[in-house]
Every structure is written in C-alpha cells, then in structure tokens.
C-alpha cells in the first residue's frame, strides 16, 4: 500500500466505551424479541405450503389406472432441489429429508422475486 492510499481508521476495541461481545449479543436478542412481538398479529393467519417433488404428464386413462404402489416417473432426478410454494407463489428451493421416520423438507435457497 502506498502513502497516498486512503486509510480507514480502525476502532479501538480496548477502549472503555467499546461494547462488550456479550452486550452485542444481548442487543441482537432484544431486537429479535421486538421483531417477533411485532409479527405476533399475523401468527394465526393460515397459509398453504406446498413442496413440489416433480411433475408428470399423462392421459386421463393412464391416471385412472394408477393404484397403490404404482411408480410414477417425475421430471426431476433424485437429489435435485424441490420447489417450495407458499400460497401458490414460489418462495424457496429445498431438499427432502427424513426426520424420525417421517419425510420433511429443508429450505436451502430463498427465492427473491421483484414485485411490480
């Protein structure tokens, strides 16, 4: 770095007025509690959540022939990300997980869509 480059002064972490590490965590917890309290009004609003494992096209005749144990070929491979919809809007991608002998979905990517 040359003498003409601008240098940014670093804060003195040993100063008496510097926040302690525990203080920073305390303020973050306090802020999280306030945000949760602000959202409490919408906690009881029902939403529809769907996890789409894949899609398949077939004729009605083929559909009527499906029964228990039928293997249905989907357009996705094992291990590919699945789509997660909330109220029919794509909000995330994730993967299927097994939790205590039950299937679940974990989100791996949040989809940010620009609103018009």
C-alpha positions in Angstrom: 0.0 0.0 0.0 1.4 3.4 -0.9 1.4 6.5 1.3 -1.2 8.2 -1.0 -3.8 5.4 -0.4 -6.6 6.4 2.0 -6.5 4.5 5.2 -9.6 3.8 7.2 -9.1 4.2 11.0 -9.9 1.0 13.0 -11.9 1.3 16.2 -10.1 0.8 19.5 -11.6 -2.4 20.9 -9.8 -1.9 24.2 -11.4 1.5 24.8 -13.8 1.8 27.8 -16.7 2.8 25.7 -16.4 -0.1 23.2 -19.3 -2.6 23.5 -18.5 -5.9 25.1 -19.2 -9.1 23.0 -22.0 -10.1 25.4 -23.6 -6.7 25.0 -23.8 -7.0 21.3 -25.5 -10.5 21.6 -27.9 -9.0 24.2 -29.0 -6.2 21.9 -29.5 -8.7 19.0 -31.7 -10.9 21.2 -33.6 -7.8 22.4 -34.2 -6.7 18.8 -35.3 -10.3 17.7 -37.8 -10.3 20.6 -39.2 -6.9 19.4 -39.5 -8.2 15.8 -41.3 -11.4 17.0 -43.7 -9.3 19.1 -44.4 -7.0 16.0 -45.2 -10.1 13.9 -47.5 -11.7 16.6 -50.6 -10.3 14.9 -50.0 -12.5 11.8 -49.0 -15.7 13.6 -52.6 -17.1 13.2 -53.0 -16.3 9.5 -53.4 -19.6 7.6 -51.1 -20.2 4.6 -50.9 -23.1 2.2 -47.4 -24.6 1.9 -46.6 -27.0 -1.0 -43.4 -28.9 -1.8 -43.3 -29.9 -5.4 -41.1 -33.0 -5.9 -41.6 -33.1 -9.6 -44.2 -33.1 -12.4 -45.5 -35.7 -14.9 -47.9 -35.5 -17.8 -50.3 -38.3 -18.6 -53.7 -39.0 -20.2 -56.8 -39.4 -18.1 -56.9 -43.1 -19.0 -53.4 -43.6 -17.5 -54.3 -41.6 -14.4 -57.4 -43.8 -13.8 -55.1 -46.9 -14.0 -52.9 -45.7 -11.1 -53.2 -47.6 -7.9 -51.4 -48.1 -4.6 -47.7 -49.0 -5.2 -47.6 -47.5 -8.7 -44.3 -45.9 -9.5 -44.8 -42.6 -11.2 -41.9 -41.1 -13.3 -41.3 -37.4 -12.5 -39.3 -34.8 -14.4 -36.7 -34.4 -11.7 -33.8 -36.6 -10.6 -33.1 -37.9 -7.1 -31.1 -35.2 -5.2 -32.3 -32.3 -7.3 -33.8 -29.3 -5.5 -37.5 -29.3 -5.0 -39.7 -26.2 -5.2 -41.5 -24.8 -2.1 -44.6 -22.7 -2.7 -46.5 -20.6 -0.2 -50.0 -19.6 -1.3 -49.1 -20.8 -4.9 -46.1 -18.5 -5.0 -42.5 -19.9 -5.4 -40.6 -18.8 -2.3 -37.8 -21.3 -1.9 -36.0 -24.4 -3.0 -35.0 -27.2 -0.8 -34.4 -30.9 -0.4 -36.3 -33.8 1.1 -35.1 -35.0 4.5 -36.0 -37.9 6.8 -36.8 -36.9 10.3 -37.8 -39.6 12.8 -39.3 -41.9 10.1 -41.2 -39.0 8.5 -40.4 -37.1 5.3 -39.8 -33.4 5.7 -38.4 -30.5 3.6 -35.5 -28.3 4.4 -35.1 -24.9 2.7 -31.7 -24.4 1.0 -32.4 -21.3 -1.0 -34.8 -18.4 -0.6 -36.2 -17.1 -3.9 -36.3 -13.3 -4.0 -38.8 -12.1 -6.7 -39.0 -8.5 -7.6 -42.5 -7.1 -7.2 -44.0 -4.9 -9.9 
